[in-house]
Amino acid sequence: MNGGVGNLWRCGGVGSATGLMLMTPAIPPDERVLGDDELVERARAMDRDAFGELIRRHQRAALRVAAVVSGSTEEASDIVQDAMIKVYSNLSTHRGHGSVRSWMLRIVANEAKNHVRGKVRRLDRDDRHAGLQVRVAEGADVDAIAATERSDLAAALGRLGSNDREVLGCRFIAELSEAETAEVLELPVGTVKSRTSRALSRLRSELEAT
C-alpha cells in the first residue's frame, strides 16, 4: 500500500524539473468541491483520487516547509514523498483536531527534522571513515524557492539559527498563518508571535550587515 502512495507521488512529476503538476485523476468536475476532512474520509476508504487531491492542494506548501526545515531545496521533494507515505499510513489518526493541512505539514516538518538528524549522523560516520564529498546542487525542484535561495534574503536566512529560520520560513516562505505555524512547529501561538518578532529583528540585522 505504501508503494502505491509513493508511485502516486512520483507519477505526479513532483520530483522532476518540469514542475508540480500532479498527473493523478482529479475529482470529477461535476462534483461539488470537497473539504479536506471529506477527502480524508474518502482516502481512508481507499479512494486514491481523494488522496491525490489532498496532495495536489497542499504539495506546494509541503515542499516549502520541507525546504525551510531541512535547509535543502534539492532534497525537499524526497522528504515530502516520504512524509506523504506517513500521512497515508496515519489517516486514521486525524480526527478533526486542527486542520488537515496543518496536520499534514506537521508530518512534513517532522520528516524534514528526522532527515537533517539522519544526514548529520551519516556525515559524522562518513567523516570518521573517509573524506567528505560535497556535491553542489545543480537545480531545484521549485523555481520560486530556487530564486529565493539565490537572493541576499535567503543567504541571511541561512545564517540564522534553526528556530528563527523555521518560524520565518513557515510564516513568510510557506505562507502559513500564525495558527498553522504553531501547529506545524508544535508551539503555542504566543511563542510563534514572539519568536517571529525576534527572528525578524535578527534577520534585519543580518541584511544590514551585508
N, C-alpha and C positions, 0 to 999 in steps of 0.2 A: 504493500500500500504506500509506504513511504517513497518507494521508487517511482510510483505514479505521480506523486506530488513533485518530485524532482524533475521528472520529464515534463510536467506541466509548466514548470518554471523555465526549463531550458528551451522548450518549444516556443516560448514567447520571445526568444531573442533578447532577453534582458541582459544577458552577459555578453552580447555581441556589440560591435562598434556601431551598429546601424540604428540603435535607439531603443525605446522602451515599449514598443508595441507588443501587446500580448496577443498571440495568434490563436488562443483557445476560443471556442464558440462563446459568443456573448449571450446574455439573457435576451430572448426574443423581443424585438421592438414593440410588439403589440401588447406585451405585458406591462403592468404598472411598474414603476421604479421601486425596487425592493430596498428596505433599510438594511443596514449592516447586520442587525440582530436576526432579521429574517434570512439573510444569506447564510449566516452561521447555522441556523436551524436546518436549512436545506443541505448545507455541506455535511452536517452530522449524519444526514440521511443518504450520504454517498453521492450527492449531486456535485459532480465535477465542475459543471458550468458555474454553479454558485460560488465555489471556492475560487475559480478563475476570475470571477468578477470582483471578489474581495481583493485578490492580488492586484488586479488592474487599478482599482480605486486607490490603493494605498502604497503601490510599489515605489512611486517617486519619493514620498516621504520616508519610506523604509530605506531606500538607497542613501538618502541624505543622512539619516540618523546613523546608519552603518558606517558611512564615510567619516562623519564627525567623531563618533566614539572610537573608531579604530584608527583614525588618522590616515586612512588609505582609501582613495577613490578606486584604485586598481583592484582592491580585494573586496569592495563593498558588495558587488553582485554575488560572489560566492557566499559571503556572510548572510546575505538576505535569503539566498536559496536554502541554506541550512536552517535559517530561522523559520522559513515558511513550512518546512517539513515538521518542525516542532510545533508550529501553530496548528497545522492539520492534525497532528497526533494529540493535541491538547484541546481540541474544540469543545470537548465535553466539560472542561474546567471553567469555561467562560459562562457565567450565569447572570449576566446583566449588571455586574458590579463594575461600573465605569464603562467607557465606550469601547467598542470592538477595536477601533483604530488605535486607541491608546494601549490597549492590551496587546495588540499585535506589535506595536512599535516598542513596547517594553521588552518583549521577547527578542526583537531585533537588537536592541541596545545590550541586553544581557549576552546575546550570542557574540556581539562585537567585543564586549569586555573579555569574554572567555577566549576569543580569538587572539586578542592582544596578550593575555596572560600566557596562552599556549605558545605564541610567537616568541615571547621573552624567554620561556623555558627552552624552546628549540634553539634560539640563538646562543643561549648560555651553554647548552650542550655542545653545539657545533663549535663554539669558541674554545671549548676545552679540548676538542679532538682535531680541529683543523682551523685554517684561516677563514675568516669570514668573507663571504662573497656578497657584494652589494649589487643588486640589479635595479637600474633606474627604469621607472615606468615610462613606456613609450606612448601611452594613451590613457584615456579614462572612459569609463562606461557611460558617464553622463556629461555631455558637453558643458552644461551650465556649471557643474561642480568643477570641471577641469579649468574653466575660465576663472572661477573664484580662486582656485589653488594658485594660479599664476599671478594673482594680484598681491599688492602690498598688504591688503587686509588679511588675506589668507596666511601670509607669512607672519603677520603679527599674531594672528590666532594661534598659529603653530608654536609660538614662543610662550603662550600662556600655559598654566597648569591644566591638568586634565579636567578638574572640576569646572574651571572657568570656561574651557573650550567646549565642554559638553553642554553646559547650560546656554551659552551663547549660540552654539550650533543648533540646538533644538529650537530655540526661540526665533532665530533670525535666518538660519540657513534652511532648516527643515520646516520653518514657518509654523511651529506648533504654538498653541496658546499656552498661557501660564499653567492652566489646569492640566493640559495634555503633557506638558513638560514635567510637571510634578508626578504624574502617573508613570511616565516613561522612565524617569530617573529615580522613582520611588522616594520622593522627597515631599515634605509639606509645601503647600503653595507659598506660605510665608518665606520659607527657605529659598525657594526659587526666586522670589522677588528680591530678597536681599542679596543673594548670590549673583543675580543678573546685574544688579546695580554696581556691586563691587567689581565684577568682571568687566563691565563696560568702562569703568574708570581705569582699570589696568590696561584694557585694550587701547584707550585713548592715549595713555602714556607710551605704549609701545609704538603707536602710529606717529606720535610726535617725535619720538627718538630716531625715526628712520629718515 
